Amino acid sequence: MDHVFEVQGMSCRHCVQAIERALRALDPQARVEIDLEAGRVRVESALPRPTLAEAIRAEGYGVAS
């Protein structure tokens, strides 16, 4: 399933790596695409949207619902 999140607080490559690492820790098979300039994270995963959003929030970033 494809999920797109609007994420606040991403500003650098470290942010991108932290979010990718958190999402792949939950689902190693997930496809993660991050558009830093647009503040958008696209995740292809079988996990439910709230679980993925919580993983991003746990890294300290805001996620619009």
N, CA, C and O of each residue as an XYZ file, in Angstrom:
260
protein
N       0.840     -1.166      0.000
C       0.000      0.000      0.000
C       0.894      1.242      0.000
O       1.959      1.253      0.618
N       0.456      2.262     -0.686
C       1.208      3.493     -0.848
C       0.684      4.550      0.120
O      -0.518      4.813      0.151
N       1.563      5.156      0.908
C       1.190      6.191      1.872
C       2.049      7.418      1.608
O       3.259      7.304      1.408
N       1.420      8.599      1.609
C       2.158      9.847      1.447
C       1.903     10.696      2.685
O       0.759     10.893      3.096
N       2.993     11.199      3.275
C       2.911     12.010      4.482
C       3.515     13.382      4.232
O       4.548     13.502      3.574
N       2.870     14.416      4.755
C       3.439     15.758      4.791
C       4.172     15.837      6.121
O       3.560     15.696      7.180
N       5.491     16.064      6.069
C       6.318     16.006      7.273
C       6.967     17.368      7.522
O       7.587     17.949      6.631
N       6.812     17.860      8.747
C       7.411     19.134      9.132
C       8.691     18.878      9.925
O       8.773     17.949     10.728
N       9.683     19.726      9.676
C      10.910     19.662     10.458
C      12.080     19.003      9.753
O      13.183     18.975     10.299
N      11.874     18.471      8.553
C      12.993     17.885      7.806
C      13.791     19.023      7.172
O      13.229     19.873      6.480
N      15.112     19.035      7.413
C      15.895     20.134      6.865
C      17.211     19.713      6.233
O      17.874     20.519      5.581
N      17.596     18.447      6.421
C      18.906     18.040      5.910
C      18.933     16.538      5.621
O      17.953     15.824      5.832
N      20.070     16.091      5.138
C      20.249     14.670      4.799
C      20.160     13.787      6.046
O      19.699     12.648      5.970
N      20.598     14.309      7.184
C      20.479     13.550      8.438
C      19.011     13.250      8.739
O      18.676     12.146      9.168
N      18.146     14.222      8.516
C      16.709     14.028      8.736
C      16.182     12.902      7.844
O      15.439     12.029      8.292
N      16.579     12.942      6.591
C      16.156     11.925      5.629
C      16.610     10.544      6.095
O      15.830      9.592      6.075
N      17.868     10.433      6.514
C      18.399      9.150      6.958
C      17.687      8.649      8.212
O      17.421      7.453      8.333
N      17.374      9.551      9.148
C      16.699      9.160     10.382
C      15.312      8.600     10.077
O      14.908      7.590     10.654
N      14.586      9.248      9.178
C      13.236      8.797      8.834
C      13.301      7.469      8.072
O      12.533      6.552      8.364
N      14.205      7.361      7.105
C      14.353      6.102      6.365
C      14.682      4.953      7.315
O      14.095      3.876      7.211
N      15.601      5.172      8.223
C      16.026      4.137      9.171
C      14.856      3.710     10.061
O      14.659      2.517     10.291
N      14.091      4.664     10.555
C      12.953      4.356     11.433
C      11.893      3.543     10.695
O      11.350      2.588     11.250
N      11.596      3.911      9.461
C      10.574      3.204      8.694
C      11.039      1.801      8.305
O      10.261      0.849      8.359
N      12.285      1.679      7.922
C      12.803      0.361      7.535
C      13.008     -0.556      8.738
O      13.041     -1.776      8.583
N      13.144      0.011      9.925
C      13.229     -0.818     11.129
C      11.903     -1.541     11.356
O      11.883     -2.670     11.846
N      10.800     -0.889     11.000
C       9.480     -1.501     11.123
C       9.185     -2.460      9.977
O       8.602     -3.526     10.175
N       9.598     -2.065      8.776
C       9.325     -2.865      7.583
C      10.551     -2.831      6.674
O      10.691     -1.918      5.860
N      11.434     -3.807      6.803
C      12.655     -3.817      6.003
C      12.410     -3.826      4.488
O      13.285     -3.433      3.716
N      11.246     -4.265      4.074
C      10.927     -4.322      2.647
C      10.292     -3.024      2.132
O      10.021     -2.908      0.937
N      10.056     -2.067      2.998
C       9.385     -0.820      2.608
C      10.207     -0.070      1.564
O      11.438     -0.051      1.606
N       9.491      0.544      0.631
C      10.112      1.478     -0.315
C       9.849      2.862      0.229
O       8.699      3.249      0.433
N      10.908      3.608      0.464
C      10.787      4.940      1.059
C      11.373      5.955      0.091
O      12.516      5.821     -0.346
N      10.581      6.976     -0.243
C      11.045      8.075     -1.094
C      10.775      9.366     -0.340
O       9.650      9.614      0.095
N      11.805     10.186     -0.187
C      11.659     11.418      0.576
C      12.027     12.606     -0.300
O      13.113     12.661     -0.877
N      11.093     13.564     -0.390
C      11.323     14.815     -1.101
C      11.550     15.871     -0.026
O      10.599     16.421      0.529
N      12.813     16.146      0.258
C      13.181     17.050      1.338
C      12.621     18.451      1.123
O      12.076     19.049      2.050
N      12.750     18.982     -0.101
C      12.277     20.335     -0.390
C      10.771     20.471     -0.233
O      10.288     21.495      0.250
N      10.033     19.458     -0.632
C       8.562     19.504     -0.557
C       8.056     19.088      0.826
O       6.893     19.322      1.157
N       8.920     18.475      1.631
C       8.498     18.002      2.945
C       7.546     16.819      2.845
O       6.597     16.697      3.620
N       7.817     15.953      1.882
C       6.916     14.833      1.622
C       7.660     13.507      1.735
O       8.777     13.356      1.239
N       7.014     12.551      2.398
C       7.569     11.201      2.531
C       6.558     10.229      1.945
O       5.395     10.214      2.347
N       7.004      9.423      0.996
C       6.151      8.410      0.371
C       6.679      7.048      0.796
O       7.867      6.755      0.654
N       5.787      6.226      1.315
C       6.181      4.907      1.800
C       5.287      3.849      1.173
O       4.061      3.931      1.247
N       5.905      2.870      0.566
C       5.162      1.718      0.052
C       5.398      0.589      1.051
O       6.497      0.044      1.151
N       4.333      0.250      1.793
C       4.452     -0.738      2.864
C       3.088     -1.349      3.142
O       2.057     -0.719      2.906
N       3.087     -2.571      3.640
C       1.845     -3.235      4.037
C       1.399     -2.796      5.437
O       0.280     -3.090      5.857
N       2.272     -2.098      6.149
C       1.919     -1.643      7.498
C       0.859     -0.546      7.425
O       0.785      0.177      6.432
N       0.034     -0.415      8.475
C      -0.996      0.617      8.477
C      -0.409      2.020      8.593
O       0.640      2.229      9.202
N      -1.107      2.961      7.999
C      -0.675      4.359      7.982
C      -0.342      4.907      9.375
O       0.701      5.541      9.534
N      -1.199      4.682     10.400
C      -0.879      5.228     11.730
C       0.443      4.694     12.300
O       1.148      5.422     12.998
N       0.776      3.467     12.019
C       2.025      2.882     12.497
C       3.223      3.585     11.855
O       4.206      3.890     12.531
N       3.134      3.837     10.560
C       4.208      4.515      9.847
C       4.337      5.958     10.311
O       5.446      6.453     10.509
N       3.204      6.634     10.486
C       3.223      8.022     10.952
C       3.857      8.113     12.337
O       4.624      9.038     12.604
N       3.550      7.178     13.207
C       4.112      7.190     14.563
C       5.625      6.994     14.526
O       6.338      7.583     15.338
N       6.122      6.190     13.612
C       7.568      5.998     13.480
C       8.259      7.306     13.088
O       9.356      7.598     13.564
N       7.621      8.085     12.226
C       8.172      9.383     11.825
C       8.117     10.349     13.009
O       9.091     11.050     13.286
N       6.992     10.388     13.699
C       6.854     11.265     14.877
C       7.874     10.917     15.964
O       8.413     11.806     16.624
N       8.135      9.627     16.145
C       9.076      9.186     17.175
C      10.489      9.709     16.919
O      11.297      9.795     17.843
N      10.785     10.057     15.674
C      12.082     10.633     15.332
C      12.108     12.150     15.549
O      13.135     12.798     15.348
N      10.963     12.704     15.963
C      10.923     14.142     16.289
C      10.354     15.035     15.203
O      10.524     16.253     15.259
N       9.683     14.460     14.217
C       9.126     15.248     13.114
C       7.608     15.304     13.204
O       6.968     14.369     13.684
N       7.047     16.398     12.743
C       5.598     16.529     12.716
C       5.039     15.874     11.467
O       5.628     15.955     10.389
N       3.896     15.224     11.625
C       3.242     14.572     10.496
C       1.812     15.090     10.412
O       1.030     14.937     11.350
N       1.477     15.706      9.279
C       0.098     16.170      9.080
C      -0.793     14.976      8.821
O      -0.394     14.041      8.127
N      -2.009     14.997      9.375
C      -2.907     13.851      9.203
C      -3.613     13.863      7.879
O      -4.401     12.962      7.591
